[in-house]
């Protein structure tokens, strides 16, 4: 069975609901508009689904060209307008300065009411991906790896890949075959990517993407049979760079380029 792209997932607003386009254009910095916005609290700390699982229930519609952002909340409220990025702010993401700007408009107040605490919505100039614009430009996980996790968890329900918020879910490979791609090149649709490391997992993956409630002990399961990875503990999936930009569609082939070592330069 030939490996294929089974699902594409992006998050225009980090921590909020995922969007599943049929195709994306991969540039050196990833997908334009992915993690375009992020949230912090009154102390300037990143806010995500570790503490606010309900945020993943907020549906997002974002147009990178027109800059129109719509947020739809579970209670039926929708706030929508055109974003005009404001002044630069001194923002820190994962302990490092992150170029960001303030966002005026209705979204911040609506998100604060929904979360039950004051939140600040920020525009990320580079995209607020977890592992930096270069190394975190693309993420991959195989559906076979998700199935292995289900087996280890002794769950009757399939493990939904949305828990892991990866850019590409891949079908047609062995469980953890994506780990073997670290340090090599992989053709994904019209693009070529280079996985550089594991994606170590956090408590967000325990949450059901349809409810925001923790209902699967992903970290305990990974700790039992997959504690150490090549680069990060509790690994599931890989992250990497874009070597050759190009368009990627659902259903496109995924093919390791055997013998081709990574050379992002």
Rosetta blueprint (number, residue, H / E / L):
1 X L
2 X L
3 X L
4 X E
5 X E
6 X E
7 X E
8 X E
9 X L
10 X E
11 X L
12 X L
13 X E
14 X L
15 X L
16 X L
17 X L
18 X L
19 X E
20 X L
21 X L
22 X L
23 X E
24 X E
25 X E
26 X E
27 X E
28 X L
29 X L
30 X E
31 X E
32 X L
33 X L
34 X L
35 X L
36 X L
37 X E
38 X E
39 X E
40 X E
41 X L
42 X L
43 X L
44 X L
45 X L
46 X E
47 X L
48 X L
49 X L
50 X L
51 X L
52 X L
53 X H
54 X H
55 X H
56 X H
57 X H
58 X L
59 X E
60 X E
61 X E
62 X E
63 X E
64 X L
65 X L
66 X L
67 X L
68 X E
69 X E
70 X E
71 X E
72 X E
73 X L
74 X L
75 X L
76 X L
77 X L
78 X E
79 X E
80 X E
81 X E
82 X E
83 X L
84 X L
85 X E
86 X E
87 X E
88 X E
89 X E
90 X L
91 X L
92 X E
93 X E
94 X L
95 X L
96 X E
97 X E
98 X L
99 X L
100 X E
101 X E
102 X E
103 X E
104 X L
105 X L
106 X L
107 X H
108 X H
109 X H
110 X H
111 X H
112 X H
113 X H
114 X H
115 X H
116 X L
117 X L
118 X L
119 X L
120 X E
121 X E
122 X E
123 X E
124 X E
125 X L
126 X L
127 X L
128 X L
129 X L
130 X L
131 X L
132 X L
133 X L
134 X L
135 X L
136 X L
137 X L
138 X E
139 X E
140 X E
141 X E
142 X E
143 X H
144 X H
145 X H
146 X H
147 X H
148 X H
149 X H
150 X H
151 X H
152 X H
153 X H
154 X L
155 X L
156 X L
157 X L
158 X L
159 X L
160 X L
161 X H
162 X H
163 X H
164 X H
165 X L
166 X L
167 X L
168 X E
169 X E
170 X E
171 X E
172 X L
173 X L
174 X L
175 X L
176 X L
177 X H
178 X H
179 X H
180 X H
181 X H
182 X L
183 X L
184 X E
185 X E
186 X E
187 X E
188 X E
189 X L
190 X L
191 X E
192 X E
193 X E
194 X E
195 X E
196 X E
197 X E
198 X E
199 X E
200 X E
201 X L
202 X L
203 X H
204 X H
205 X H
206 X H
207 X E
208 X L
209 X L
210 X L
211 X L
212 X L
213 X L
214 X E
215 X L
216 X L
217 X L
218 X H
219 X H
220 X H
221 X H
222 X H
223 X H
224 X H
225 X H
226 X L
227 X L
228 X L
229 X L
230 X L
231 X L
232 X L
233 X L
234 X L
235 X E
236 X E
237 X E
238 X E
239 X E
240 X E
241 X E
242 X E
243 X E
244 X E
245 X L
246 X E
247 X E
248 X E
249 X E
250 X L
251 X L
252 X L
253 X E
254 X E
255 X E
256 X E
257 X E
258 X E
259 X E
260 X E
261 X E
262 X L
263 X L
264 X L
265 X L
